[in-house]
Amino acid sequence: MKKLLALILALTLGLTCAFALAEDEENYETGDASLDDARNQDDIGEKELLVASFGTSFNDSRRLTIGGIESALESAMPDYSVRRGFTSQIIIDHVLSRDGVEIDNIAAALERAENNGVKVLVVQPTHLMDGFEYTDLVNEIAEHADAFEAVSVGQPLLSTDEDFARVAEAIVEATAEYDDGQTAIVFMGHGTEADSNAVYEKMQGVLADMDKANYYIGTVEAEPSVEDVIAAIKDKGYKRVVLRPMMVVAGDHANNDMAGDEEDSWKTLFANEGYEVVTVLEGLGQIPAIQQLYVEHAQAAAASVEG
């Protein structure tokens, strides 16, 4: 009897924790999922442009960033049917369970393309850099390449020196209203253990060459860290700090690690240093100039197989 009561108690506690977790997860509003197009329709045709993203469960940001890139590609490449694939199964499962919206993972998207008789498949990743996730995606595409007559994968956002220059110009223009001489403008990148983490240091150098010494880049999970950025801006006379994600989407990292109210969020850490803090929850994918770069990368990938 005691064992039975203990089991009931354990199950009750487990369910309580599960409900508490679910309630905590839903204790914020991410927007109306029905406004976003999951782009998982059949009737694709012979030419498909699969836009591959890590993904986000933040509905408004997904629609404005990933959806914005997809719409730009659709307008620029009308001969291709644009479809979506996410690499994060956790995000796919969460959106399905919470909103009832089904988003294809890469394997499902490739199967859909094959079943629809796609002959020419162009894949454009929305990845920032050629890191582990980009490499994994390229390898997964290669494993299914025999199902199509031609396959090409576009380059990530930051691939050439010209890419770096144009992205730097885009983020400077997007934050021009804050550039008053008394404000440090700080971009939060994700960071990676891969060698490609060097893109952040390179972007910092490009901004310096543009005489934008008040622009700083840090990362959540690598270097430079937020502590590095705080040390870099100290004693420079700044009164205000503007925080904005250097990520395609403004998802969990942007909303919580950057702009959250927790004691270890970037907003709190900079405020504790005495700065007025402004958070801008807009991903890079919302910027038209960034969308155009993805368009050009996809067009180059398509030209490589069409030629």
MARDRENLUM-368675 format. One record per residue (C-alpha): residue number from 1; residue in one letter; x, y, z. Coordinates in steps of 0.001 Angstrom, whole numbers, plus 500000, padded with zeros to 6 digits. Example, Ala and Ser with C-alpha at 12.3 -4.5 7.8 and 13.67 -1.06 7.14 Angstrom:
<atoms>
{num=1	residu=A	u=512300	v=495500	w=507800}
{num=2	residu=S	u=513670	v=498940	w=507140}
</atoms>
This chain:
<atoms>
{num=1	residu=M	u=500000	v=500000	w=500000}
{num=2	residu=K	u=502823	v=502378	w=500878}
{num=3	residu=K	u=504501	v=501638	w=497545}
{num=4	residu=L	u=501233	v=502353	w=495741}
{num=5	residu=L	u=500811	v=505670	w=497578}
{num=6	residu=A	u=504407	v=506582	w=496811}
{num=7	residu=L	u=503854	v=505795	w=493137}
{num=8	residu=I	u=500681	v=507908	w=493046}
{num=9	residu=L	u=502519	v=510773	w=494752}
{num=10	residu=A	u=505412	v=510549	w=492288}
{num=11	residu=L	u=503051	v=510548	w=489332}
{num=12	residu=T	u=501126	v=513486	w=490774}
{num=13	residu=L	u=504319	v=515476	w=491307}
{num=14	residu=G	u=505485	v=514585	w=487819}
{num=15	residu=L	u=502236	v=515769	w=486255}
{num=16	residu=T	u=502317	v=518937	w=488364}
{num=17	residu=C	u=505845	v=519698	w=487179}
{num=18	residu=A	u=504860	v=518988	w=483593}
{num=19	residu=F	u=501853	v=521305	w=483817}
{num=20	residu=A	u=503998	v=523969	w=485501}
{num=21	residu=L	u=506575	v=523672	w=482734}
{num=22	residu=A	u=503894	v=523924	w=480066}
{num=23	residu=E	u=502381	v=526949	w=481821}
{num=24	residu=D	u=505823	v=528547	w=482105}
{num=25	residu=E	u=506509	v=527910	w=478420}
{num=26	residu=E	u=503222	v=529597	w=477506}
{num=27	residu=N	u=503771	v=532551	w=479823}
{num=28	residu=Y	u=504637	v=534766	w=476856}
{num=29	residu=E	u=503049	v=535731	w=473577}
{num=30	residu=T	u=504904	v=534996	w=470344}
{num=31	residu=G	u=502223	v=536008	w=467846}
{num=32	residu=D	u=499565	v=534356	w=465723}
{num=33	residu=A	u=500922	v=531213	w=464059}
{num=34	residu=S	u=498119	v=531258	w=461481}
{num=35	residu=L	u=499613	v=534373	w=459866}
{num=36	residu=D	u=502725	v=532440	w=458886}
{num=37	residu=D	u=502978	v=530199	w=455822}
{num=38	residu=A	u=504642	v=526868	w=456642}
{num=39	residu=R	u=505298	v=526364	w=452900}
{num=40	residu=N	u=504766	v=522616	w=453063}
{num=41	residu=Q	u=502336	v=522361	w=450160}
{num=42	residu=D	u=502516	v=519675	w=447504}
{num=43	residu=D	u=502106	v=520382	w=443737}
{num=44	residu=I	u=505632	v=521732	w=443693}
{num=45	residu=G	u=506556	v=521302	w=440042}
{num=46	residu=E	u=509908	v=520350	w=438560}
{num=47	residu=K	u=511986	v=523130	w=440178}
{num=48	residu=E	u=512066	v=523692	w=443921}
{num=49	residu=L	u=513876	v=526189	w=446098}
{num=50	residu=L	u=514053	v=524712	w=449597}
{num=51	residu=V	u=514830	v=527331	w=452233}
{num=52	residu=A	u=516564	v=525557	w=455102}
{num=53	residu=S	u=516586	v=527226	w=458523}
{num=54	residu=F	u=517307	v=526226	w=462093}
{num=55	residu=G	u=513866	v=527617	w=462910}
{num=56	residu=T	u=512161	v=529436	w=465770}
{num=57	residu=S	u=508988	v=528925	w=467791}
{num=58	residu=F	u=508444	v=532691	w=468035}
{num=59	residu=N	u=505632	v=533037	w=465510}
{num=60	residu=D	u=505887	v=536733	w=464650}
{num=61	residu=S	u=509645	v=536586	w=464278}
{num=62	residu=R	u=509386	v=533430	w=462144}
{num=63	residu=R	u=506938	v=535151	w=459808}
{num=64	residu=L	u=508923	v=538389	w=459548}
{num=65	residu=T	u=512418	v=536901	w=459285}
{num=66	residu=I	u=512412	v=533409	w=457780}
{num=67	residu=G	u=509110	v=534146	w=456073}
{num=68	residu=G	u=510468	v=537469	w=454847}
{num=69	residu=I	u=513490	v=535775	w=453278}
{num=70	residu=E	u=511273	v=533121	w=451696}
{num=71	residu=S	u=508954	v=535762	w=450224}
{num=72	residu=A	u=511913	v=537706	w=448819}
{num=73	residu=L	u=513211	v=534523	w=447193}
{num=74	residu=E	u=509773	v=533730	w=445806}
{num=75	residu=S	u=509508	v=537168	w=444212}
{num=76	residu=A	u=513011	v=537053	w=442755}
{num=77	residu=M	u=512859	v=533462	w=441471}
{num=78	residu=P	u=509312	v=532870	w=440161}
{num=79	residu=D	u=510341	v=529757	w=438206}
{num=80	residu=Y	u=510921	v=527942	w=441492}
{num=81	residu=S	u=508419	v=526734	w=444067}
{num=82	residu=V	u=509676	v=527933	w=447446}
{num=83	residu=R	u=509323	v=525478	w=450308}
{num=84	residu=R	u=510487	v=525451	w=453948}
{num=85	residu=G	u=512545	v=523018	w=455979}
{num=86	residu=F	u=513751	v=523368	w=459587}
{num=87	residu=T	u=516741	v=521561	w=461066}
{num=88	residu=S	u=515577	v=521785	w=464703}
{num=89	residu=Q	u=513169	v=518971	w=465498}
{num=90	residu=I	u=512594	v=520428	w=468960}
{num=91	residu=I	u=511223	v=523612	w=467438}
{num=92	residu=I	u=509140	v=521674	w=464911}
{num=93	residu=D	u=507606	v=519548	w=467677}
{num=94	residu=H	u=506934	v=522551	w=469902}
{num=95	residu=V	u=505166	v=524541	w=467187}
{num=96	residu=L	u=503093	v=521489	w=466230}
{num=97	residu=S	u=502052	v=520760	w=469804}
{num=98	residu=R	u=501358	v=524378	w=470755}
{num=99	residu=D	u=499906	v=525805	w=467537}
{num=100	residu=G	u=498940	v=522777	w=465461}
{num=101	residu=V	u=501221	v=523986	w=462668}
{num=102	residu=E	u=503281	v=521328	w=460909}
{num=103	residu=I	u=506668	v=522367	w=459559}
{num=104	residu=D	u=508773	v=519919	w=457554}
{num=105	residu=N	u=512161	v=518875	w=458815}
{num=106	residu=I	u=514812	v=518511	w=456115}
{num=107	residu=A	u=514180	v=514794	w=455602}
{num=108	residu=A	u=510426	v=515361	w=455216}
{num=109	residu=A	u=511003	v=518281	w=452852}
{num=110	residu=L	u=513293	v=516170	w=450671}
{num=111	residu=E	u=510807	v=513311	w=450653}
{num=112	residu=R	u=508052	v=515725	w=449675}
{num=113	residu=A	u=510209	v=517050	w=446835}
{num=114	residu=E	u=510964	v=513542	w=445580}
{num=115	residu=N	u=507310	v=512456	w=445774}
{num=116	residu=N	u=506297	v=515553	w=443832}
{num=117	residu=G	u=508668	v=514764	w=440988}
{num=118	residu=V	u=511068	v=517659	w=441536}
{num=119	residu=K	u=513946	v=517474	w=439093}
{num=120	residu=V	u=515999	v=520554	w=439982}
{num=121	residu=L	u=516462	v=521186	w=443699}
{num=122	residu=V	u=518146	v=524340	w=444950}
{num=123	residu=V	u=518650	v=524594	w=448707}
{num=124	residu=Q	u=519276	v=527992	w=450256}
{num=125	residu=P	u=520234	v=527891	w=453934}
{num=126	residu=T	u=519519	v=530896	w=456120}
{num=127	residu=H	u=522544	v=530075	w=458265}
{num=128	residu=L	u=524824	v=532968	w=459174}
{num=129	residu=M	u=528046	v=531076	w=458613}
{num=130	residu=D	u=529645	v=527867	w=457387}
{num=131	residu=G	u=529588	v=526142	w=460765}
{num=132	residu=F	u=528609	v=522728	w=462104}
{num=133	residu=E	u=524914	v=523129	w=461258}
{num=134	residu=Y	u=525627	v=524230	w=457697}
{num=135	residu=T	u=527993	v=521291	w=457198}
{num=136	residu=D	u=525416	v=518848	w=458589}
{num=137	residu=L	u=522820	v=520253	w=456206}
{num=138	residu=V	u=525099	v=519930	w=453181}
{num=139	residu=N	u=525850	v=516322	w=454132}
{num=140	residu=E	u=522163	v=515500	w=454543}
{num=141	residu=I	u=521345	v=516999	w=451149}
{num=142	residu=A	u=524180	v=515009	w=449571}
{num=143	residu=E	u=522729	v=511760	w=450904}
{num=144	residu=H	u=519513	v=512398	w=448931}
{num=145	residu=A	u=521044	v=513949	w=445824}
{num=146	residu=D	u=520472	v=510844	w=443678}
{num=147	residu=A	u=516713	v=511433	w=443881}
{num=148	residu=F	u=517019	v=514525	w=441675}
{num=149	residu=E	u=518523	v=515371	w=438300}
{num=150	residu=A	u=520376	v=518387	w=439712}
{num=151	residu=V	u=521009	v=519667	w=443238}
{num=152	residu=S	u=522782	v=522808	w=444400}
{num=153	residu=V	u=523237	v=524322	w=447864}
{num=154	residu=G	u=523634	v=528079	w=448292}
{num=155	residu=Q	u=526202	v=529750	w=450508}
{num=156	residu=P	u=525413	v=531021	w=454013}
{num=157	residu=L	u=525004	v=534736	w=454634}
{num=158	residu=L	u=528610	v=535542	w=455502}
{num=159	residu=S	u=530699	v=533810	w=452853}
{num=160	residu=T	u=532749	v=536456	w=451025}
{num=161	residu=D	u=534381	v=539768	w=451880}
{num=162	residu=E	u=531619	v=541482	w=449939}
{num=163	residu=D	u=529040	v=539703	w=452115}
{num=164	residu=F	u=530692	v=541024	w=455264}
{num=165	residu=A	u=530814	v=544566	w=453878}
{num=166	residu=R	u=527174	v=544522	w=452825}
{num=167	residu=V	u=525938	v=543007	w=456093}
{num=168	residu=A	u=527913	v=545601	w=458041}
{num=169	residu=E	u=526350	v=548380	w=455968}
{num=170	residu=A	u=522909	v=546858	w=456510}
{num=171	residu=I	u=523166	v=546650	w=460295}
{num=172	residu=V	u=524618	v=550148	w=460529}
{num=173	residu=E	u=521761	v=551524	w=458460}
{num=174	residu=A	u=519202	v=549562	w=460508}
{num=175	residu=T	u=520472	v=551157	w=463728}
{num=176	residu=A	u=521301	v=554632	w=462424}
{num=177	residu=E	u=518646	v=556298	w=464607}
{num=178	residu=Y	u=520576	v=555286	w=467729}
{num=179	residu=D	u=524019	v=556351	w=466501}
{num=180	residu=D	u=524262	v=559670	w=468369}
{num=181	residu=G	u=527834	v=559588	w=469653}
{num=182	residu=Q	u=526786	v=558631	w=473177}
{num=183	residu=T	u=525445	v=555156	w=472460}
{num=184	residu=A	u=527174	v=551791	w=472194}
{num=185	residu=I	u=525341	v=549588	w=469709}
{num=186	residu=V	u=525831	v=545954	w=470628}
{num=187	residu=F	u=524856	v=542970	w=468495}
{num=188	residu=M	u=524366	v=539566	w=470089}
{num=189	residu=G	u=525550	v=536624	w=468001}
{num=190	residu=H	u=525016	v=532982	w=468855}
{num=191	residu=G	u=528610	v=531776	w=468788}
{num=192	residu=T	u=529991	v=528363	w=467950}
{num=193	residu=E	u=532893	v=526101	w=468842}
{num=194	residu=A	u=533637	v=525742	w=465141}
{num=195	residu=D	u=536404	v=527723	w=463477}
{num=196	residu=S	u=533669	v=529749	w=461811}
{num=197	residu=N	u=533214	v=531634	w=465102}
{num=198	residu=A	u=535887	v=533918	w=463632}
{num=199	residu=V	u=533139	v=535616	w=461604}
{num=200	residu=Y	u=532290	v=537750	w=464637}
{num=201	residu=E	u=535832	v=539042	w=464996}
{num=202	residu=K	u=535964	v=539682	w=461266}
{num=203	residu=M	u=532680	v=541601	w=461344}
{num=204	residu=Q	u=534021	v=543671	w=464241}
{num=205	residu=G	u=537016	v=544541	w=462073}
{num=206	residu=V	u=534810	v=545514	w=459133}
{num=207	residu=L	u=532799	v=547829	w=461395}
{num=208	residu=A	u=536023	v=549379	w=462703}
{num=209	residu=D	u=537169	v=550017	w=459126}
{num=210	residu=M	u=533873	v=551876	w=458619}
{num=211	residu=D	u=534775	v=554161	w=461566}
{num=212	residu=K	u=532005	v=552589	w=463624}
{num=213	residu=A	u=534014	v=552197	w=466813}
{num=214	residu=N	u=530807	v=552356	w=468871}
{num=215	residu=Y	u=529525	v=549115	w=467306}
{num=216	residu=Y	u=530297	v=545923	w=469205}
{num=217	residu=I	u=529622	v=542238	w=468666}
{num=218	residu=G	u=529387	v=539603	w=471372}
{num=219	residu=T	u=528126	v=536036	w=471500}
{num=220	residu=V	u=525937	v=533970	w=473809}
{num=221	residu=E	u=527902	v=530734	w=473677}
{num=222	residu=A	u=531426	v=531594	w=472555}
{num=223	residu=E	u=533781	v=534574	w=472303}
{num=224	residu=P	u=533653	v=537475	w=472544}
{num=225	residu=S	u=531372	v=537087	w=475561}
{num=226	residu=V	u=529069	v=539699	w=477050}
{num=227	residu=E	u=531710	v=540271	w=479717}
{num=228	residu=D	u=534218	v=541012	w=476967}
{num=229	residu=V	u=531867	v=543577	w=475453}
{num=230	residu=I	u=531162	v=545223	w=478817}
{num=231	residu=A	u=534901	v=545546	w=479385}
{num=232	residu=A	u=535371	v=546980	w=475881}
{num=233	residu=I	u=532819	v=549770	w=476299}
{num=234	residu=K	u=533798	v=550689	w=479851}
{num=235	residu=D	u=535156	v=554196	w=480355}
{num=236	residu=K	u=534257	v=555179	w=476781}
{num=237	residu=G	u=531699	v=557727	w=477951}
{num=238	residu=Y	u=528615	v=555929	w=476639}
{num=239	residu=K	u=525341	v=556706	w=478366}
{num=240	residu=R	u=523157	v=554273	w=476470}
{num=241	residu=V	u=523504	v=550727	w=475135}
{num=242	residu=V	u=521339	v=549401	w=472314}
{num=243	residu=L	u=521056	v=545606	w=472119}
{num=244	residu=R	u=520027	v=543851	w=468934}
{num=245	residu=P	u=520445	v=540217	w=467796}
{num=246	residu=M	u=523004	v=539366	w=465136}
{num=247	residu=M	u=520899	v=536343	w=464324}
{num=248	residu=V	u=518487	v=535731	w=461481}
{num=249	residu=V	u=515558	v=535450	w=463911}
{num=250	residu=A	u=514680	v=537198	w=467156}
{num=251	residu=G	u=513867	v=533997	w=469004}
{num=252	residu=D	u=514647	v=532539	w=472404}
{num=253	residu=H	u=518178	v=533931	w=472696}
{num=254	residu=A	u=517065	v=537435	w=471733}
{num=255	residu=N	u=513947	v=537487	w=473904}
{num=256	residu=N	u=515463	v=535839	w=476963}
{num=257	residu=D	u=519277	v=535892	w=476985}
{num=258	residu=M	u=519417	v=539370	w=475486}
{num=259	residu=A	u=516220	v=541198	w=476444}
{num=260	residu=G	u=514933	v=539163	w=479397}
{num=261	residu=D	u=514574	v=540400	w=482964}
{num=262	residu=E	u=516690	v=537654	w=484519}
{num=263	residu=E	u=519789	v=538680	w=486462}
{num=264	residu=D	u=522122	v=537194	w=483853}
{num=265	residu=S	u=520449	v=538655	w=480762}
{num=266	residu=W	u=522437	v=541109	w=478676}
{num=267	residu=K	u=519879	v=543821	w=479380}
{num=268	residu=T	u=520288	v=543381	w=483125}
{num=269	residu=L	u=524080	v=543136	w=483004}
{num=270	residu=F	u=524436	v=546370	w=481042}
{num=271	residu=A	u=521843	v=548131	w=483216}
{num=272	residu=N	u=523815	v=547094	w=486311}
{num=273	residu=E	u=526786	v=548922	w=484813}
{num=274	residu=G	u=524752	v=552131	w=484837}
{num=275	residu=Y	u=523747	v=552314	w=481173}
{num=276	residu=E	u=520316	v=553104	w=479812}
{num=277	residu=V	u=519464	v=549962	w=477843}
{num=278	residu=V	u=517309	v=549728	w=474724}
{num=279	residu=T	u=516494	v=546302	w=473291}
{num=280	residu=V	u=515509	v=545863	w=469646}
{num=281	residu=L	u=513838	v=542510	w=469001}
{num=282	residu=E	u=514307	v=542336	w=465259}
{num=283	residu=G	u=516238	v=539566	w=463530}
{num=284	residu=L	u=518569	v=540129	w=460603}
{num=285	residu=G	u=516050	v=538383	w=458362}
{num=286	residu=Q	u=513743	v=541401	w=458626}
{num=287	residu=I	u=516253	v=543682	w=456908}
{num=288	residu=P	u=515587	v=543963	w=453148}
{num=289	residu=A	u=519310	v=544253	w=452331}
{num=290	residu=I	u=519944	v=540962	w=454148}
{num=291	residu=Q	u=517067	v=539312	w=452315}
{num=292	residu=Q	u=518620	v=540494	w=449050}
{num=293	residu=L	u=521927	v=538820	w=449904}
{num=294	residu=Y	u=520158	v=535506	w=450409}
{num=295	residu=V	u=518425	v=536040	w=447071}
{num=296	residu=E	u=521754	v=536520	w=445330}
{num=297	residu=H	u=523236	v=533438	w=446969}
{num=298	residu=A	u=520249	v=531368	w=445862}
{num=299	residu=Q	u=520409	v=532777	w=442345}
{num=300	residu=A	u=524095	v=531826	w=442153}
{num=301	residu=A	u=523268	v=528311	w=443316}
{num=302	residu=A	u=520509	v=528024	w=440723}
{num=303	residu=A	u=522765	v=529338	w=437959}
{num=304	residu=S	u=525315	v=526637	w=438771}
{num=305	residu=V	u=522845	v=523886	w=437865}
{num=306	residu=E	u=520852	v=525657	w=435170}
{num=307	residu=G	u=524003	v=526511	w=433254}
</atoms>
